[in-house]
Amino acid sequence: MILETIACIGAGNVGRSWAVVFARAGRRVFLWDPSPAALEAALAAIEVSFADLHAAGLLDDPQAGLGLISVAPNLEAALGKADYVQESALEVLSVKQALFAKMDALAPANAVIASSTSAIPGSAFLEEVPGRARCLVAHPVNPPHLIPLVEICPAPWTDPDAVARTRALMEAVGQAPVVVEKEAPGFLLNRLQWALLGEAMHLVGEGYCTAEDIDRVLTQGLALRWAFIGPFEVGHLNAAAGLAGYFGGLAEAMSRVQGSLRTDYPPSEELVAKLHAELAARHPVETLPDRQAWRDRRIMGLRRYLDDAARDEG
């Protein structure tokens, strides 16, 4: 079954970006949020996103996408014809428990219902949902209309068909899904991201370097490779004998360094304040929207390059 009609529940940064993902791929989207102000802001941001995608050469007809997004007057109207539901509400367990109970009661029986939760496993808020077999997590990276990864994580009771349909939908709308076979707090991306962030805080907190130094290590070092190949392929290419040679030659050094890592370094108020001050000196909080727009344009340029590179490789 092709999932053609999408309900996006929650119109914050992630929810409105999801609406762009689905509409630019020709899906009909019904957007709902309990806050009229959030919906108004979302529509303005969505229009800007479509214009930016068009300007970057990533979208031919922005008006066609905009025309596929409708604001629903209430939750029932948003879900009434949905084949697929993407929830992007507050990252609060009780909110998700209550909302999924309502959505399960209102959505058509054959609709898949997915959550954008960043770190809460589905089993924590889906157990009491009568239709829990059709529910799962589809965790995006913010903003999903620019960064395609989607982590599909079923709960222990999720029907495999719901996983398959969600994966097929994500591939059809241009996203890059992976399936997390077993629930893990934070799924895959945040576990990796927060492990690195913990060690970064350790290095700054213990006086090894500044936050700017850490950012430079990533942007001028690791990220230049990670933009198009992952850490396993990095190792595979960094040794004449491939990945086995990489681990064979560096196993002792890796073990020694890993024993000194602090991925669980506590984010004390003092350290957070220090890091914030350093970042805010470069990018004051009141200028963050401009910096976010700059980030998004750079991501669009990188996406265009990576798409061309993928076509050449193929």
Secondary structure, DSSP 8 states (H G I E B T S, - for coil): ----EEEEE--SHHHHHHHHHHHHTT-EEEEE-S-HHHHHHHHHHHHHHHHHHHHTTS-S-HHHHHTTEEE-SSHHHHHTT-SEEEE---S-HHHHHHHHHHHHHHS-TT-EEEE--SS--THHHHTT-TTGGGEEEEEE-SSTTTS-EEEEEE-TT--HHHHHHHHHHHHHTT-EEEE-SS--TTTTHHHHHHHHHHHHHHHHHTTS--HHHHHHHIIIIIHHHHTTS-HHHHHHHTSTTHHHHHHHHHHHHHHHHHTT--TT----HHHHHHHHHHHHHHS-GGGHHHHHHHHHHHHHHHHHHHHHHHHHH-
